[in-house]
């Protein structure tokens, strides 16, 4: 899906590519992305200030180069006016662009996933993938991934780890094997 979008130089393609990079690379929640404004983004420093669920204030997140490049391309196309970072394209050229809604983000992911032949994608599906990929890449470092995911309770991150490795299924097989046929 990302490789298809990377080749789409239309305003919608550039916006959707940046949107999906932010969701997938940073593991953000849909509501966290909806709340982003242009003022939250510092392309020179390579950071974005995100208001995380359950946390006071905004937290600066370092942007991976791929995400930074995608956002830079979107901002170049979007223009410098203040307001929502991701806008509905139906009104993006007017003085007061409309913030892309949570449902709008869901629609973008659903249609782009179907176009790419991977099926409808949900925003939380990208978050789940980012978290489980983070667990794999970090060697299962729950603390680091908990910080990445902004989970206030480490038990939540553990749920992603369990679903990734099917610990419960492994134990069930060991228990069943003890009883024999």
C-alpha positions in Angstrom: 0.0 0.0 0.0 2.8 2.4 0.9 4.7 1.7 -2.3 1.6 2.4 -4.4 1.0 5.7 -2.6 4.6 6.8 -2.8 4.1 6.9 -6.6 0.9 8.9 -6.4 1.8 12.6 -6.8 -1.8 13.9 -6.6 -2.7 16.0 -3.5 -4.8 13.1 -2.2 -1.9 10.6 -2.8 0.6 12.9 -1.0 -1.8 13.5 1.9 -2.7 9.8 2.2 0.9 8.7 2.1 1.9 11.2 4.9 -1.2 10.2 6.9 -0.4 6.5 6.7 3.3 7.0 7.4 2.3 8.9 10.6 -0.1 6.2 11.7 2.1 3.2 10.8 5.5 4.6 11.8 4.6 6.3 15.0 1.9 3.9 16.1 -0.5 6.7 16.8 -4.1 6.4 17.7 -6.6 7.8 15.2 -7.7 10.6 17.6 -4.1 11.6 18.2 -3.7 12.1 14.4 -7.0 13.9 14.1 -5.8 16.5 16.7 -2.5 17.3 14.9 -2.1 20.9 13.7 0.5 22.3 11.4 2.0 24.1 14.4 2.7 20.8 16.0 5.2 19.9 13.3 8.8 21.1 13.2 10.3 19.9 9.9 13.6 21.5 10.7 14.0 19.7 14.0 12.3 16.5 12.7 9.8 16.4 15.5 6.0 16.4 16.0 4.2 17.4 19.2 1.4 14.8 19.9 -1.2 15.0 22.5 -1.3 11.4 23.7 -4.3 9.7 25.2 -4.1 9.7 29.0 -1.2 12.2 29.2 -1.2 15.8 30.0 0.1 18.2 27.3 1.9 17.3 24.1 5.0 15.1 23.8 7.6 15.7 21.1 8.2 12.6 19.0 11.2 12.2 16.8 10.2 11.5 13.2 11.9 8.7 11.2 13.3 10.1 8.0 10.6 8.4 5.9 7.9 10.0 7.9 9.6 13.3 7.9 10.0 13.3 4.1 6.3 12.3 3.6 5.2 15.1 6.0 7.4 17.6 4.2 5.9 16.7 0.9 2.4 17.0 2.3 3.1 20.4 3.9 4.6 21.7 0.7 1.4 20.7 -1.1 -0.9 21.7 1.7 0.5 25.2 2.2 1.7 27.1 5.2 -1.6 28.3 6.7 -2.2 27.4 10.3 -4.8 24.8 11.3 -5.3 21.1 10.9 -2.3 19.2 9.6 -4.5 16.7 7.8 -7.4 18.2 6.0 -10.3 17.1 3.9 -9.4 17.6 0.3 -13.0 18.7 -0.6 -12.1 22.1 1.0 -8.3 22.1 1.1 -7.9 25.1 -1.2 -10.3 27.4 0.7 -9.3 29.7 3.5 -10.7 27.5 6.2 -9.9 23.9 5.4 -11.8 21.2 7.2 -10.0 18.9 9.6 -9.9 15.3 8.4 -12.2 13.4 10.9 -11.6 10.1 12.5 -14.2 8.6 10.1 -12.3 10.2 7.3 -9.1 8.6 8.3 -10.9 5.2 8.5 -12.3 5.8 5.0 -8.8 6.6 3.6 -7.4 3.4 5.1 -10.2 1.3 4.0 -10.2 2.5 0.4 -6.4 2.6 0.1 -6.1 -0.9 1.5 -8.7 -2.3 -1.0 -6.9 -0.5 -3.9 -3.6 -2.1 -2.8 -5.2 -5.5 -2.7 -4.6 -6.0 1.0 -8.2 -5.5 2.1 -9.8 -2.9 4.3 -7.4 -1.6 6.9 -8.5 -0.1 10.2 -6.6 2.7 12.0 -6.1 0.5 15.1 -4.8 -2.3 12.8 -1.9 0.0 11.8 -1.3 0.8 15.5 -1.4 -2.9 16.4 1.0 -3.7 13.6 3.4 -0.9 14.7 3.4 -2.1 18.3 3.9 -5.8 17.4 6.6 -4.8 14.9 8.3 -2.7 17.7 8.2 -5.7 20.0 9.8 -7.9 17.3 12.4 -5.3 16.4 13.4 -4.5 20.0 13.7 -8.2 21.0 10.6 -8.0 23.1 11.6 -5.0 25.1 8.2 -4.3 26.7 9.3 -1.1 28.5 10.6 0.6 25.4 7.5 -0.4 23.4 5.2 0.7 26.2 6.8 4.2 25.9 6.5 4.1 22.1 2.8 3.1 22.3 2.2 5.6 25.2 0.4 2.9 27.2 0.1 4.2 30.8 -0.4 0.6 32.0 2.3 -1.9 31.0 -0.3 -4.7 31.1 -1.7 -3.3 27.9 1.6 -3.6 26.1 1.8 -7.2 27.4 -1.5 -8.0 25.7 0.1 -7.1 22.3 3.1 -9.3 23.2 0.9 -12.2 24.1 -1.1 -11.9 20.9 2.1 -11.7 18.9 3.6 -14.9 20.3 0.5 -16.8 21.3 1.9 -17.6 24.8 -1.5 -18.9 26.0 -1.6 -21.3 23.0 1.9 -22.5 23.7 1.1 -23.2 27.3 -2.2 -24.9 26.4 -0.3 -27.2 24.0 2.3 -28.1 26.8 -0.5 -28.8 29.3 -2.4 -30.9 26.8 0.8 -32.9 26.0 1.2 -33.8 29.6 -2.1 -35.5 29.6 -1.3 -37.5 26.5 -3.9 -38.8 24.0 
